Amino acid sequence: MKKYYLLLLFTLYLCLTCNAALFSSGTDTLNAEKYYQLMMSKIDADSTLTVGYARQAIAFAQKGGSQKIESDVYNNLGVFYGYKG
């Protein structure tokens, strides 16, 4: 009986760990997308906010494993620096 109880606890622990990893990566990706949108909305108005939002978007994209958002941010940040000098 004790073995089954330990097995049940271990299985429960694995399920909770996997769910936490899945939910955090989705949340990080959503946060990266939000910061990317904020960056794009401020790109002409405030260069300090643009760079700050870009850094946040890159950090969340890397944490969430979203290479698409990360590459979009780097691309638009490069265009931004190209125009601003």
Phi and psi in degrees as a GROMACS rama.xvg file:
@    title "Ramachandran Plot"
@    xaxis  label "Phi"
@    yaxis  label "Psi"
@TYPE xy
-65.2188  -36.5925  LYS-2
-64.5162  -40.885  LYS-3
-66.0887  -37.9438  TYR-4
-64.3347  -44.4413  TYR-5
-65.408  -39.7133  LEU-6
-63.391  -41.2354  LEU-7
-63.6239  -43.9915  LEU-8
-63.0182  -42.7395  LEU-9
-64.0529  -42.0208  PHE-10
-63.5292  -42.794  THR-11
-61.9459  -43.16  LEU-12
-60.3622  -44.1214  TYR-13
-63.1667  -41.5583  LEU-14
-62.9629  -44.9991  CYS-15
-65.6945  -38.7914  LEU-16
-65.4253  -44.3355  THR-17
-65.0553  -42.3776  CYS-18
-64.367  -39.9136  ASN-19
-63.7183  -39.7167  ALA-20
-66.7395  -40.6959  ALA-21
-67.6086  -43.5343  LEU-22
-69.6003  -36.2959  PHE-23
-68.959  -37.0782  SER-24
-68.5271  -35.8453  SER-25
-67.2201  -40.81  GLY-26
-66.1521  -40.5146  THR-27
-63.969  -39.7354  ASP-28
-65.7065  -41.3414  THR-29
-64.4366  -41.0825  LEU-30
-63.6822  -39.6797  ASN-31
-62.2007  -42.0856  ALA-32
-64.6879  -39.8591  GLU-33
-64.1345  -45.7505  LYS-34
-66.8987  -33.0817  TYR-35
-64.037  -43.3079  TYR-36
-65.1487  -40.1317  GLN-37
-62.7953  -41.4409  LEU-38
-59.1468  -45.1305  MET-39
-69.0038  -29.9532  MET-40
-74.5375  -23.9228  SER-41
-105.7  6.98813  LYS-42
-63.2774  -30.9682  ILE-43
-94.5143  -19.2435  ASP-44
-92.773  -48.3811  ALA-45
-141.698  111.249  ASP-46
-70.6331  -30.8758  SER-47
-66.0273  -45.5351  THR-48
-65.2304  -39.0399  LEU-49
-58.3839  -48.598  THR-50
-67.4936  -39.3788  VAL-51
-63.2517  -44.7747  GLY-52
-65.7489  -36.5542  TYR-53
-63.7178  -43.2516  ALA-54
-63.0508  -41.4801  ARG-55
-64.3943  -42.7326  GLN-56
-62.4446  -41.7862  ALA-57
-64.408  -43.4487  ILE-58
-62.1714  -46.1858  ALA-59
-67.9987  -36.6503  PHE-60
-65.3902  -41.1314  ALA-61
-66.5241  -41.8062  GLN-62
-65.3517  -37.9654  LYS-63
-86.2746  -7.88475  GLY-64
76.8986  25.4622  GLY-65
-96.7011  93.0136  SER-66
-69.425  -28.8298  GLN-67
-63.7157  -49.948  LYS-68
-65.9744  -41.9459  ILE-69
-59.2439  -44.9454  GLU-70
-67.9374  -36.3362  SER-71
-62.9395  -42.6992  ASP-72
-63.7446  -47.933  VAL-73
-60.6774  -40.7627  TYR-74
-62.2904  -51.2245  ASN-75
-69.8793  -29.4437  ASN-76
-68.3189  -38.0596  LEU-77
-64.2849  -41.8231  GLY-78
-63.1534  -42.6224  VAL-79
-57.7648  -49.9547  PHE-80
-65.4584  -33.1026  TYR-81
-62.9201  -40.7628  GLY-82
-78.0138  -38.275  TYR-83
-80.8318  -27.0915  LYS-84
